[in-house]
Amino acid sequence: QVQLVESGGGLVQTGGSLRLSCATSGRTFSLNPMAWFRQAPGKERELVATLNYNGGSTYYSDSAKGRFTISRDNAKGTVYLEMNNLKPEHTAVYYCSADTRTNYGMTYVAPEFNYWGQGTQVTVSS
């Protein structure tokens, strides 16, 4: 059974930091782009950051640029999202995703990701 399991979410104060992890199992994603999305209550799911198979190429949303860092360790089958200087507007459920229909390239839009985790809640208090 293929699984993506996020962890590391929680409650943090404004200005704080969190490191999210996405542990994969059941198959390898080492050739595939992966990404972090988030969804706040009443809003659509939006891309936070994405990276290619080896992490050599990354893309960040405007709100994540300069504040968040996406990375991956293919030997561990894990993708990370380091989040710094968090603000209340970053409160959301954060999802890990993978696009197994793309090898080596980048993927940017949610419908093209075919594997998803269950999400981890990040709450930033003011």
Secondary structure, DSSP 8 states (H G I E B T S, - for coil): --EEEEE--EEEETT--EEEEEEEESS--TTS-EEEEEE-TTS--EEEEEE-TTSSSEEE-TTTTTTEEEEEETTTTEEEEEE-S--GGG-EEEEEEE-TT-SSS---SGGG--EE---EEEEEE-
